Amino acid sequence: MTRLLDKTDAPAPATAPRTPASRTARRTALLHWIAVHSLGVAAALFFVLPFVFVVLTSLMSDQQALTRDLTPNTWEWDNYARVFRTDGFLVWWRNTLLYAGAGTVLTVVSSIPVAYALAKFRFRGRKLSLMLVISMMMLPPQVVIIPMYLFWAKQMDLSGTLWPLIIPMAFGDAFSIFLLRQFLLTIPNEYLDAAKVDGCGELRTLIKVVLPMAKPGIAAIALFQFFAAWNDYFGPQIYASENPAAWTLSYGLESFKGAHHTDWNLTMAATVLVMAPVIAVFFFAQKAFVEGVTLTGVKG
C-alpha cells in the first residue's frame, strides 16, 4: 500500500536564479528612481542638514562645542535644562504664546466675515474693496511704523507691552482675508442657497454651512498667522524692547545669544527650543495646511 505524501514531504519549488539581466534591471530601476528624485533629495538635505547640525551642537559639552567635531562625544541633555533655568526664558515663552495664540484667534475671527462678504456677496464697490485688500498686502509694515508707534506709545501709552501688536489683529489681516476669500470661492453657491431656502440667515449660513466646509482654508490662515507671530522679531523690538518682562522668544533669543556668545551649545539648545513648537504644530496640521493652500488657487 502506497504511502500518501505529506505536505511537508513535497519538494520545495525551485527559485529562479538571479540572472545578469534581472540584476541589470534592478540597477536601472534604482538609478532611474535616484534621477527622478535627485532634486527632491537634494532639497530635503539642504533643509534638514542645518537643523541636524543645530541639534547635534546643542548636545555637546561647553569645550567640544568650540571644536570642529560634528557629533557629540557625550550627549549633554542637561543643556536644555540649563536654558530653561535661564532668567526670563519662561517669561519669553509665556509672552510668545500670548502673542501668537491671541493674535491667531483674533485674526481668524475678524478675517472670516470679510472674506465671506468678498467671496459670496454682490454689492457696489466689491472689486474696489478687494483691490484695497490686495494693496494692503503690498504695503511693507516699515512704511507705517512711525505713525503707528506714535499712536500706540504716545496716545494710548502702551509702549513696553505686546498689546500694540495684538490689538490690530482684531481688525483683520489683508493676507488672511485674501487667502480665505480665494478658498471660499471654491465652495459652490448651491449649498448656501439650499441653507437659505431652509430658513437660515446669512450669519447662520456662515456658521453652519460655510465654516465646516472651510476648515482647510481656516487652518491655513491660522498656521500662517501663528508662524508669523511666533517668529516676529521686528514688532517686539519696536514696542517691547524697553521692557524685558514683555520680550518674546524671538527677541529674547538675541539677548540670550549675546550673554552666551561663547557657549554655542547653549545657544543651539535655545534655538531648538524656539523652533520645536513651530515644527510640531506644522507636523500635526500639515495635511489641512497643504490642502487649504492648494485649493485657494482653484478659482480667481
HURASUL-V307070 format. One record per residue. OMEGA is omega in radians with two decimals (* if undefined). D_CENTER is the distance of its C-alpha to the mean C-alpha in Angstrom with 1 decimal. Layout:
# HURASUL-V307070
OMEGA D_CENTER
OMEGA D_CENTER
This chain:
# HURASUL-V307070
-3.08 77.7
3.13 74.6
3.13 71.6
3.13 68.4
3.05 65.6
3.14 62.8
-3.13 59.2
-3.13 58.8
-3.09 61.8
-3.13 60.3
-3.14 59.5
-3.14 55.9
-3.12 54.7
3.12 54.8
-3.12 51.5
-3.14 51.4
3.12 51.5
-3.12 48.7
3.06 50.1
-3.14 49.2
3.13 48.0
3.10 45.4
3.11 44.1
3.13 43.9
3.11 42.0
3.11 39.4
3.11 39.1
3.12 38.7
3.11 36.0
3.12 34.0
3.10 34.4
3.11 33.3
3.13 30.1
-3.13 29.4
-3.10 30.2
-3.04 28.0
-3.07 25.0
3.14 25.7
3.11 23.2
3.12 20.4
3.12 21.7
3.12 22.0
3.12 18.5
3.11 17.2
3.14 19.5
-3.12 18.6
-3.02 15.0
-3.04 16.0
3.06 19.3
3.11 18.1
3.09 15.9
3.11 19.0
3.13 21.2
-3.13 19.3
-3.13 19.6
3.12 23.2
-3.14 24.2
-3.12 22.9
3.12 25.3
3.03 28.3
-3.12 31.2
-3.10 31.8
-3.09 34.5
-3.12 32.8
3.14 29.6
3.13 31.9
3.14 33.3
3.14 32.2
-3.14 31.5
3.13 28.4
-3.12 28.6
3.05 29.6
3.04 33.2
-3.07 32.5
-3.06 29.2
3.13 28.8
3.14 26.4
3.12 28.0
3.14 26.0
3.08 23.0
3.10 25.6
3.11 27.0
3.14 23.8
3.14 23.5
3.12 27.1
-3.13 26.6
3.07 27.7
-3.05 25.0
3.11 22.0
3.06 21.7
3.09 22.3
3.09 19.3
-3.12 17.2
-3.14 18.8
-3.14 18.4
3.09 14.7
3.10 14.2
-3.11 16.7
-3.09 15.1
-3.11 11.5
3.14 13.0
3.12 15.9
3.13 14.3
3.14 11.9
-3.13 15.0
-3.14 17.2
-3.12 15.2
-3.10 15.0
-3.09 18.6
-3.10 20.0
-3.08 18.4
-3.13 19.5
-3.14 23.2
3.12 23.1
3.11 21.3
3.13 23.7
-3.13 26.7
-3.10 25.8
-2.96 25.3
-3.13 28.2
3.05 30.7
-3.10 33.5
-3.13 34.7
-3.10 36.3
-3.11 33.9
3.14 30.9
3.09 30.4
3.11 31.0
3.11 28.3
3.11 25.8
3.09 26.9
3.10 26.5
3.14 22.8
3.13 22.3
3.09 24.3
3.07 22.2
-3.11 19.2
-3.07 21.5
3.13 22.5
3.13 21.0
-3.14 20.6
-3.11 23.1
-3.05 25.8
-3.03 26.0
-3.11 25.2
3.09 28.9
3.10 30.0
3.13 27.0
3.12 27.7
3.13 31.4
-3.06 30.8
-3.08 28.5
-3.05 30.5
-3.08 34.0
-3.07 34.2
3.12 31.9
-3.14 32.3
3.09 28.7
-3.10 28.3
3.09 27.1
3.10 24.6
-3.09 21.1
3.05 22.6
3.08 22.9
-3.08 19.1
-3.05 18.6
3.13 21.7
3.12 21.0
3.09 17.8
-3.12 20.5
3.06 21.8
3.11 19.0
-3.02 16.7
-3.13 18.0
3.13 15.0
3.12 13.9
-3.12 17.6
-3.11 18.1
-3.14 15.2
3.07 16.4
3.10 20.0
3.11 19.6
-3.12 18.4
3.08 21.3
3.14 23.7
3.12 23.3
-3.11 24.7
3.13 28.5
-3.14 30.6
3.10 33.0
3.14 30.9
3.12 31.1
3.13 34.8
3.11 35.5
3.13 33.9
3.06 36.0
3.11 39.1
3.06 38.6
3.13 38.7
3.01 35.1
-3.09 34.5
-3.11 31.6
3.14 29.7
3.07 30.4
3.12 29.5
-3.05 26.1
-3.02 25.5
-3.03 27.3
-3.00 26.7
-3.06 23.9
3.09 21.2
3.14 21.6
-3.09 21.4
-3.11 18.4
3.10 16.0
3.11 13.8
3.11 13.7
3.10 13.2
-3.13 10.2
-3.11 8.7
3.10 9.7
3.14 8.8
3.09 5.0
-3.11 5.8
3.12 8.2
3.13 6.8
-3.13 4.8
-3.14 8.1
-3.11 10.3
-3.09 9.3
-3.06 9.9
3.08 12.7
-3.05 16.0
-3.10 18.2
3.10 18.5
3.10 19.4
-3.10 21.7
-2.97 23.6
-2.98 24.0
-3.06 23.7
-3.09 25.1
-3.09 28.6
-3.14 27.7
3.13 26.2
3.14 25.8
-3.14 23.1
3.03 21.1
-3.10 17.3
-3.11 15.9
3.13 15.1
3.12 18.7
3.12 20.3
3.09 19.2
3.08 21.3
3.11 24.2
3.13 23.8
3.11 23.9
-3.13 27.0
-3.12 28.7
-3.03 28.1
3.07 28.4
3.13 30.6
-3.08 28.7
3.12 26.1
3.11 25.5
3.10 24.6
3.11 22.4
3.09 20.4
3.08 20.3
3.10 18.9
3.11 16.2
3.14 15.3
3.09 15.3
-3.10 12.9
-3.00 10.4
-3.13 11.1
-3.14 9.4
3.13 5.8
3.14 7.1
3.14 9.0
3.14 6.7
-3.13 5.0
-3.10 8.7
-3.08 10.3
-3.04 8.6
-3.13 8.4
3.12 11.9
-3.14 11.5
-3.12 8.5
3.12 10.7
-3.14 13.8
-3.14 12.8
-3.11 12.1
-3.06 15.2
3.13 17.5
-3.13 17.1
-3.12 19.3
-3.14 22.1
3.13 24.1
* 24.6
